[in-house]
Amino acid sequence: MRTQVGIVGAGPAGLTLGHLLAREGIESVVLESRSREYVEHRIRAGVLEQGSAQLLRDAGVGERMDREGMVHGGIYLQFGGERHHVPMRELTGAAILIYGQTEIVKDLIAARLQAGLPLLFEAEAVAVRGLESERPRVEFVHEGRREELECDVVAGCDGFHGVCRESIPRGALRSYVREYPFGWLGILARVAPSTDELVYAHSDRGFALLSLRSPQLSRYYLQVAHDEDVAEWPDERIWEELARRTALEGWTLAEGPILEKGVTGMRSFVCEPMQYGRLFLAGDAAHIVPPTGAKGLNLALRDVQVLAEALIAWYRRGDRSALERYSERCLRRVWRFEHFAWWMTTMLHLDPGGDEFDRRLQLAQLRHVTGSRAAATALAENYTGVVAV
């Protein structure tokens, strides 16, 4: 097989890149190791920055998002038995859009297949070779046969455990990692949200997040141990703990059937550079952020926006300068939001090894953010993604 851009991974990053390139007449083949059913049903993030939503519109896949997504102009921070509103739109002029990553992927897949563009499911990439040549190759297994995709450029959008980053020679990358001693127990419940906007709750029992997916579905999270056994959390225990951590006088958390539950550990990770030869890494293949700041999906989309612009300049004008600066451009934004996600995480979660001094510092920071317009604006700029980078 031969194409211009070989894209490994059919998540939001890889699929969005393919659509941005297709609009400019640049060919691509997308390889995905999982089945279509698996990809379209795995539950992931659902908070889109204003710029991310516009990017999807520009890629031609924003119609259902605009019809079904929920625009939010703020978030709540809860601590000390009080719930404080951070009016992000008032502070920055920007808002967020709640629309599940699962739905984004469905829209992208449908659009790609309708356009007749190559997308192979259950095509597991096993090696990427010739990265320093003009014809890099992706070796993959599809329908029991080992095949090879030759291309001009490889886009590694295959996640943290994918083959692309591992194909870069040892010593060419430097990795930065921060592991956290806790994780999130997440649930998807068939119940109307109990709040009009997201609630980030700090409590003596640990962090909780009340999020939304649709007018009928709620996505909730509890801080647990990083290696927590989800079997130890029957539905009744989850609802009881959520109610305790988000308790507020005069307000009640509505319960409903839990459709999915799972535990996810938390880490910060960045590799530098995000490119090697003709291979360009994007999204989780290059960086991971704790989900507290709602930045993982948005960073991935920003990566491929930068990459698409660079590839278009190369193919249309023979200008390689943007490709050569891909890592530099992306990493400035990556590190800005690595810091923001770390800051949100450490401000809201209880450290198992911490003490009362740490808790008092957290409360002081929360009071400052909710009591100072300047501090609230800084949070809002980062959360909505409009901060200057």
VENCORMO-V231213 format. One record per residue. RES is the residue in three letters. PHI is phi in radians with two decimals (999 if undefined). Layout:
res->[RES	RES]
phi->[PHI	PHI]
This chain:
res->[MET	ARG	THR	GLN	VAL	GLY	ILE	VAL	GLY	ALA	GLY	PRO	ALA	GLY	LEU	THR	LEU	GLY	HIS	LEU	LEU	ALA	ARG	GLU	GLY	ILE	GLU	SER	VAL	VAL	LEU	GLU	SER	ARG	SER	ARG	GLU	TYR	VAL	GLU	HIS	ARG	ILE	ARG	ALA	GLY	VAL	LEU	GLU	GLN	GLY	SER	ALA	GLN	LEU	LEU	ARG	ASP	ALA	GLY	VAL	GLY	GLU	ARG	MET	ASP	ARG	GLU	GLY	MET	VAL	HIS	GLY	GLY	ILE	TYR	LEU	GLN	PHE	GLY	GLY	GLU	ARG	HIS	HIS	VAL	PRO	MET	ARG	GLU	LEU	THR	GLY	ALA	ALA	ILE	LEU	ILE	TYR	GLY	GLN	THR	GLU	ILE	VAL	LYS	ASP	LEU	ILE	ALA	ALA	ARG	LEU	GLN	ALA	GLY	LEU	PRO	LEU	LEU	PHE	GLU	ALA	GLU	ALA	VAL	ALA	VAL	ARG	GLY	LEU	GLU	SER	GLU	ARG	PRO	ARG	VAL	GLU	PHE	VAL	HIS	GLU	GLY	ARG	ARG	GLU	GLU	LEU	GLU	CYS	ASP	VAL	VAL	ALA	GLY	CYS	ASP	GLY	PHE	HIS	GLY	VAL	CYS	ARG	GLU	SER	ILE	PRO	ARG	GLY	ALA	LEU	ARG	SER	TYR	VAL	ARG	GLU	TYR	PRO	PHE	GLY	TRP	LEU	GLY	ILE	LEU	ALA	ARG	VAL	ALA	PRO	SER	THR	ASP	GLU	LEU	VAL	TYR	ALA	HIS	SER	ASP	ARG	GLY	PHE	ALA	LEU	LEU	SER	LEU	ARG	SER	PRO	GLN	LEU	SER	ARG	TYR	TYR	LEU	GLN	VAL	ALA	HIS	ASP	GLU	ASP	VAL	ALA	GLU	TRP	PRO	ASP	GLU	ARG	ILE	TRP	GLU	GLU	LEU	ALA	ARG	ARG	THR	ALA	LEU	GLU	GLY	TRP	THR	LEU	ALA	GLU	GLY	PRO	ILE	LEU	GLU	LYS	GLY	VAL	THR	GLY	MET	ARG	SER	PHE	VAL	CYS	GLU	PRO	MET	GLN	TYR	GLY	ARG	LEU	PHE	LEU	ALA	GLY	ASP	ALA	ALA	HIS	ILE	VAL	PRO	PRO	THR	GLY	ALA	LYS	GLY	LEU	ASN	LEU	ALA	LEU	ARG	ASP	VAL	GLN	VAL	LEU	ALA	GLU	ALA	LEU	ILE	ALA	TRP	TYR	ARG	ARG	GLY	ASP	ARG	SER	ALA	LEU	GLU	ARG	TYR	SER	GLU	ARG	CYS	LEU	ARG	ARG	VAL	TRP	ARG	PHE	GLU	HIS	PHE	ALA	TRP	TRP	MET	THR	THR	MET	LEU	HIS	LEU	ASP	PRO	GLY	GLY	ASP	GLU	PHE	ASP	ARG	ARG	LEU	GLN	LEU	ALA	GLN	LEU	ARG	HIS	VAL	THR	GLY	SER	ARG	ALA	ALA	ALA	THR	ALA	LEU	ALA	GLU	ASN	TYR	THR	GLY	VAL	VAL	ALA	VAL]
phi->[999	-2.42	-2.65	-1.42	-2.13	-1.59	-1.96	-1.75	1.99	-1.89	-1.57	-0.99	-1.13	-1.10	-1.21	-1.13	-1.01	-1.02	-1.27	-1.10	-1.22	-1.07	-1.13	-1.86	1.34	-1.70	-1.34	-2.67	-2.15	-1.84	-1.92	-2.29	-1.27	-1.60	-1.38	-1.06	-1.04	-1.10	-1.08	-1.44	-2.20	-1.35	-1.49	-2.39	-1.10	-2.64	-1.90	-1.87	-1.14	-1.03	-1.18	-1.17	-1.08	-1.17	-1.06	-1.16	-1.08	-1.12	-1.42	1.47	-2.23	-1.82	-1.09	-1.21	-0.99	-1.21	-1.37	-1.90	-1.20	-1.99	-1.42	-2.16	-1.70	-2.99	-2.38	-1.93	-1.97	-2.04	-2.88	1.01	1.33	-2.22	-2.09	-1.98	-1.60	-1.87	-1.43	-1.06	-1.15	-1.11	-1.42	-2.20	1.42	-2.06	-2.29	-2.01	-2.17	-1.57	-2.75	-1.03	-1.01	-0.98	-1.22	-1.03	-1.09	-1.02	-1.12	-1.16	-1.11	-1.05	-1.17	-1.18	-1.19	-1.10	-1.42	1.27	-1.55	-1.13	-2.55	-1.87	-1.57	0.89	-2.06	-1.50	-1.24	-1.96	-2.89	-2.15	-2.18	1.16	-1.14	-1.64	-1.68	-1.50	-2.35	-1.11	-2.30	-1.90	-1.61	-2.55	-1.97	-2.46	0.94	1.41	-1.97	-1.48	-2.22	-2.42	-1.94	-1.68	-2.64	-1.42	-2.49	-1.99	-1.83	-1.54	-2.01	-1.77	1.41	-1.07	-1.70	-1.30	-1.49	-1.14	-1.08	-1.22	-1.43	-1.36	-0.96	-1.02	1.67	-1.44	-2.03	-2.12	-1.95	-2.14	-2.33	-2.35	-1.64	-1.88	-1.42	-2.62	-2.43	-2.05	-1.60	-1.88	-2.28	-2.00	-2.14	-1.48	-2.77	-1.08	-0.98	-1.55	-2.35	-1.48	-2.53	-1.08	-2.11	-1.75	-1.97	-1.72	-2.53	-1.17	-1.72	2.10	-1.33	-2.52	-2.31	-1.81	-2.06	-2.38	-2.17	-2.90	-1.07	-1.94	-2.17	-2.11	-2.10	-2.12	-2.40	-2.24	-1.22	-2.41	-1.12	-1.11	-1.98	-1.02	-1.56	-1.09	-1.13	-1.41	-2.13	-1.13	-0.95	-1.06	-1.17	-1.08	-1.11	-1.10	-1.24	-1.04	-1.11	-1.18	-1.32	-1.99	-0.99	-2.63	-1.04	1.46	-2.30	-2.26	-1.45	-1.34	-1.92	-2.86	-1.09	-1.55	-1.53	-2.56	-2.65	-3.01	-1.95	-2.18	-1.24	-2.19	-2.63	-1.95	-2.63	-2.49	-1.97	-2.30	-1.33	-1.65	-2.60	-2.66	1.02	-1.69	-1.84	-2.20	-1.55	-2.52	1.18	-1.09	-1.15	-1.97	-2.78	-2.24	-2.18	-1.02	-1.27	-1.00	-1.61	0.99	-2.01	-1.00	-1.09	-1.16	-1.14	-1.07	-1.17	-1.14	-0.94	-1.30	-1.12	-1.11	-1.14	-1.07	-1.06	-1.18	-1.18	-1.10	-1.11	-1.20	-1.23	-1.47	-2.13	1.22	-1.62	-1.63	-1.06	-1.20	-1.13	-1.19	-1.76	-0.97	-1.04	-1.00	-1.14	-1.22	-1.17	-1.05	-1.28	-0.99	-1.19	-1.02	-1.53	-1.07	-1.15	-1.08	-1.13	-1.09	-1.10	-1.08	-1.12	-1.27	-1.32	-1.91	-1.69	-1.47	-1.40	-0.97	-1.71	-1.47	-2.42	-1.11	-1.05	-1.08	-1.13	-1.13	-1.11	-1.07	-1.11	-1.10	-1.16	-1.11	-1.12	-1.15	-1.10	-1.50	-1.84	-1.98	-1.11	-1.12	-1.18	-1.13	-1.14	-1.06	-1.08	-1.12	-1.07	-1.23	-1.13	-1.46	1.50	-1.62	-1.07	-1.24	-2.17]
